[in-house]
Amino acid sequence: MPDLDLSATSVDLTRAICDIPSVSGDEGGLADAIQRAIGDLPHLDVFRDGDTIVARTDRGRSQRVVIAGHIDTVPINGNVPTRDVDIEGRPHLWGRGTVDMKAGVAVQLKLAAELVDPRIDITWMWYDHEEVDAALNGLNRLSASRPDLFAGDFAILGEPSNGEVEGGCNGNLRAIVRTHGVRAHSARAWVGENAIHKAAPILARLAEYRPREVAVEGLVYREGLSAVRVRGGVAGNVIPDLCEVEVNYRFAPSRSVEEATSHVRDVLAGFEVEVVDSAAGARPGLDAPLAQEFVAAVGAQPRPKYGWTDVARFSALGVPAVNYGPGDPHLAHHDQERVPIDQIVDVERGLRSWLIS
């Protein structure tokens, strides 16, 4: 496994990190490379838990910020190694992980090595298993075993945000809505009850549903309630006795998980609804003094984060958190994943100036 040169530019470091495959569950090689690169830096105390690496300064500052990024990616699909591409005259790095979120990790690693005496103490976290089940998530695991490492006045997650500041995040809920019937031969359909046909009103309600736009602390979050999967059927000549519609609800951080659950049950009243997964959102957190300093320093106009991110884990621990990283979130997981080179440079410059000014 190649070593990482933290004296390289953040752009070159992005190339190097992206060319080390680290699909969820296979982050060990990249975690080893990160540990080798920062493990002997005298200004950092380094801790490892599985494939999660934590590095902390301890300069006795009155405030501490936690800056985190995940090192895993979704599966590679012919988009490694990285390459340089030009999109309408703007240079980009193309390849898996360039957006989600190894460019952000590269910026963080470079700053972790170079900021020996920051004005704010910093806890850097590079963690595994973000792209899969929450039970495997490195931050989730670490917050249970070492909650002390999450202590801070403010947190920044390097999720792609086009180099802008995205406050908080929507909550996320998945539910299975079931209809039941009676099996029969399709040649004598009247003998049975078709569970798939009974699901039609569920789809009609979802198609007619008009999601809210909700203002939370000055940012407007867009909600969504969508059917994302339909399962049913036995055979080509059998009337099905079961149909399941999987529903995904993205809800504004002003709602609790309990309120979101109640809302979904109200919309789908009369049907069997089982909530199978849920995660609370995170309020913007932009009223914290350190957050206001950060936004002013990087010159950004805060926006809402529509997707769920790990800022919610920090929010649940009482640490206000925002998303700030290079890359267009619309290209996360895309086979044409690519990041503008100037965004990598700008995010590094913004973080550096805030941490040392």
LINWOGI-V570799 format. One record per backbone hydrogen bond with DSSP energy under -0.5 kcal/mol. NH is the residue of the N-H (numbers start at 1). CO is the residue of the C=O. Records with the same first field share a line. If there is no record, write none. Layout:
NH = CO  CO
This chain:
6 = 4
8 = 5
13 = 9
14 = 10
15 = 11
16 = 12
17 = 13
18 = 14
19 = 15
20 = 17
21 = 19
24 = 73
26 = 23
31 = 27
32 = 28
33 = 29
34 = 30
35 = 31
36 = 32
37 = 33
38 = 34
39 = 35
41 = 38
44 = 41
45 = 56
46 = 44
47 = 54
49 = 52
52 = 49
53 = 126
54 = 47
55 = 124
56 = 45
57 = 122
65 = 121
66 = 154
67 = 65  123
68 = 156
69 = 125
71 = 127
72 = 127
73 = 22
83 = 94
85 = 92
87 = 85  90
88 = 86
90 = 87
91 = 89
92 = 85
93 = 339
94 = 83
95 = 337
96 = 79
98 = 95
101 = 99
102 = 97
103 = 97  98
105 = 101
106 = 102
107 = 103
108 = 104
109 = 105
110 = 106
111 = 107
112 = 108
113 = 109
114 = 110
115 = 111
116 = 114
118 = 115
119 = 355
120 = 355
121 = 63
123 = 65
124 = 55  122
125 = 67
126 = 53
127 = 69
136 = 133
137 = 133  134
138 = 128
141 = 137
142 = 138
143 = 139
144 = 140
145 = 141
146 = 142
149 = 146
150 = 147
151 = 148
153 = 64
154 = 64
155 = 320
156 = 66
157 = 322
158 = 68
161 = 325
162 = 327
163 = 325
164 = 161
166 = 164  323
167 = 165  303
168 = 284  321
169 = 282
170 = 305  307
171 = 251
172 = 279
173 = 249
174 = 277
175 = 247
176 = 274
177 = 175  245
178 = 176  272
179 = 243
181 = 241
182 = 193
184 = 239
186 = 237
188 = 185
189 = 186
191 = 188
192 = 189
193 = 182
195 = 193  240
198 = 194
199 = 195  196
200 = 197
202 = 199
203 = 199
204 = 200
205 = 201
206 = 202
207 = 203
208 = 204
209 = 205
211 = 209
214 = 221
216 = 214  219
219 = 216
221 = 214  219
223 = 212  221
224 = 250
226 = 248
228 = 226  246
229 = 246
231 = 244
233 = 242
234 = 235
238 = 235
239 = 184
243 = 179
244 = 231
245 = 177
246 = 229  244
247 = 175
248 = 226
249 = 173
250 = 224  248
251 = 171  249
255 = 252
260 = 256
261 = 257
262 = 258
263 = 259
264 = 260
265 = 261
266 = 262
267 = 263
268 = 264
269 = 266
271 = 268
272 = 178
273 = 271
274 = 176
275 = 273
276 = 174  274
277 = 174
279 = 172
282 = 169
288 = 285
292 = 288
293 = 289
294 = 290
295 = 291
296 = 292
297 = 293
298 = 294
299 = 295
300 = 295
302 = 300
303 = 165
305 = 167
306 = 304
312 = 309
313 = 310
314 = 310
315 = 311
316 = 312
317 = 313  314
318 = 315
319 = 314
320 = 318
322 = 155
323 = 166
324 = 157
325 = 164
328 = 338
329 = 327
331 = 328
332 = 329
334 = 331
337 = 334
339 = 93
341 = 91
343 = 340
344 = 340
345 = 341
346 = 342
347 = 343
348 = 344
349 = 345
350 = 346
351 = 347
352 = 348
353 = 349
354 = 350
355 = 351
356 = 352
357 = 353
